[in-house]
Amino acid sequence: MKRKNETELEACNDEQCPIHGTLSARGRIFEGVVVSKFPRRLAIQFGRTVFIKKYERYSNKRTKIHARLPDCMKNIELGDLIQIQECRPLSKIIHFVVIKKMKG
């Protein structure tokens, strides 16, 4: 018996999918919360700590990254925690692809 998630992953005809297509995902991996969603991409946001040398203190910063959303992962909604991985540049702002949904 197959779970719902496995069935959805099999029905993907997307050429730029790291699981079913020919897109090679390699490099850095990030986890973040989905803050905006578009038909073929989404934006995630995550926090990081940066050391400010002048004041010898740490500051909290937020980073926003756009990632390609494959056809087999259309069930991702706003507020979900997802994992993205670096790939070749797909457009001017998209250099990452969604690997999997962590929570949501």
Summary of the structure (lengths in Angstrom):
residues: 104
radius of gyration: 15.5
end to end distance: 23.0
largest distance: 59.2
contacts: 280
relative contact order: 0.26
helix: 10%
strand: 50%
